[in-house]
């Protein structure tokens, strides 16, 4: 199983970025996929999760209304997950990670619920 993020970079406050996560070796329909981030000196923070069917998405309060999680199921074995981020602020500066695992609703915000992670992509928001 491999997860590879892309799309990070430098953006001005108020701008937008779209992150991608290419997942191989595992199909979306059997697992929960999620986005987390970790800022300097901070713990890893849950952002959003997409459950197996792809119809149910959940968001942390800190990003609700600004971030959108989605995925592309066009291919059966190689899938891509996205995180559209709008109205970015300097507080959104962090390394962003995608993850996959057998999380349940009550545990989806816990990093320990996911067994595979990408390498992370850095997002820097300038003021």
C-alpha positions in Angstrom: 0.0 0.0 0.0 1.3 3.4 -0.9 0.0 6.9 -0.5 1.6 9.9 -2.2 0.5 13.4 -1.6 1.1 16.4 -4.0 -0.1 19.9 -4.5 1.4 21.7 -1.5 3.2 25.0 -1.9 3.2 28.7 -1.0 0.0 30.6 -1.2 -1.1 34.0 0.1 -3.7 34.4 2.7 -7.2 34.2 1.2 -6.0 31.9 -1.5 -6.7 28.3 -2.4 -4.8 25.1 -3.0 -5.9 21.6 -4.0 -4.0 18.7 -2.6 -4.0 15.2 -4.1 -3.3 11.8 -2.6 -2.7 8.9 -5.0 -3.5 5.6 -3.3 -2.3 2.3 -4.6 -2.6 -1.2 -3.3 -5.9 -0.5 -1.6 -9.4 0.3 -2.8 -11.4 3.2 -1.3 -14.5 1.1 -0.9 -13.0 -1.0 1.9 -11.3 1.7 3.9 -11.7 5.2 5.3 -9.4 7.8 3.8 -8.6 11.0 5.7 -6.5 14.2 5.7 -4.5 15.3 8.7 -2.0 18.1 9.2 0.8 18.9 11.6 2.0 22.4 12.2 5.4 23.3 13.8 5.4 22.1 17.4 1.8 20.9 17.2 0.2 17.5 17.3 -1.2 15.9 14.2 -4.7 17.3 13.6 -7.6 15.7 12.0 -9.1 17.6 9.1 -11.6 15.5 7.1 -12.5 11.9 6.4 -14.4 10.1 3.6 -16.0 6.8 4.4 -16.1 3.8 2.3 -19.1 4.6 0.2 -17.7 8.0 -0.7 -21.0 9.6 0.1 -20.3 10.5 3.7 -17.7 13.1 4.5 -16.8 14.5 7.9 -14.9 17.6 8.8 -13.2 19.2 11.8 -14.8 22.4 12.9 -11.6 24.3 12.1 -12.0 23.6 8.4 -15.7 23.1 7.9 -17.0 25.3 5.1 -13.5 26.0 3.8 -12.1 22.5 3.0 -13.7 19.8 0.8 -12.6 16.2 0.7 -13.4 14.1 -2.4 -12.1 11.2 -4.4 -11.8 9.8 -7.9 -12.9 6.2 -8.3 -12.3 6.0 -12.0 -9.8 3.1 -11.7 -10.4 0.1 -9.5 -6.9 -0.3 -8.1 -5.4 3.2 -8.2 -7.5 5.9 -6.7 -6.9 9.6 -6.0 -8.2 11.6 -3.1 -8.4 15.4 -3.0 -8.5 18.2 -0.4 -9.7 21.5 -1.8 -8.7 24.2 0.5 -10.2 27.7 0.2 -9.9 30.9 2.3 -6.5 29.9 3.6 -5.0 31.7 6.6 -1.4 31.6 8.0 -2.8 29.3 10.7 -3.3 26.7 8.0 0.5 26.4 7.5 1.5 22.8 8.2 2.6 19.6 6.6 -0.5 17.9 5.2 -0.9 14.1 5.3 -3.3 11.7 3.7 -4.1 8.4 5.4 -6.0 5.1 5.0 -7.4 2.7 7.6 -10.4 0.9 9.1 -11.5 3.8 11.2 -15.1 4.0 12.6 -17.1 7.1 13.1 -16.1 7.5 16.8 -12.4 7.1 16.1 -12.0 8.8 12.7 -10.2 11.8 14.2 -7.5 9.6 15.9 -4.3 9.1 13.9 -4.0 5.6 15.5 -7.1 4.5 13.4 -5.1 4.7 10.2 -2.4 2.2 9.3 -1.0 3.8 6.1 0.2 7.4 5.6 1.7 9.4 2.9 5.0 11.3 3.2 3.3 14.7 3.6 3.2 17.8 1.6 4.1 21.3 3.0 1.5 24.1 2.7 2.7 27.6 3.6 0.3 30.4 3.8 1.8 33.9 3.9 0.1 36.9 5.4 
